[in-house]
Amino acid sequence: MSLVERIDTICLTVRNVEEASRWYQEVLGFQEFFRGENYRILTIGKSTVPLTIEEGYRNSSAFSVYPIFYAKDIEQVFDTLKNKDVKLSQLQHDGDNAFFDVYDLDGNKLQICYWE
């Protein structure tokens, strides 16, 4: 039996929580669910796992953890973000999966994937 039941949230540290919240809403279409003094909770489509962004100091270890988001039409998502001048890696296909990296305003790495 597992000691935990599910992933509750994914946290990222950002320099400016207000600007970051706006970026995630405008660029990725997330919705702000809750506003705390120095943090925001954003919902992601129909997912039950939200993204929490917290204002604070980032160190280099912040790059070792990143969320992976799922998108059915990954090529359309890639093209949409590219047209919005978002910093992206190349769209990659490894046989089973398609994926690419996205970087937010603070340089946080995110990944978007598709698999069947």
Beta strands, then each sheet from edge to edge (+ up, - down):
strand 1: 10-14
strand 2: 31-35
strand 3: 39-43
strand 4: 51-55
strand 5: 68-70
strand 6: 87-88
strand 7: 92-93
strand 8: 97-103
strand 9: 109-115
sheet 1: 1+ 4+ 3- 2+
sheet 2: 5+ 9+ 8- 6+
sheet 3: 5+ 9+ 8- 7+
end
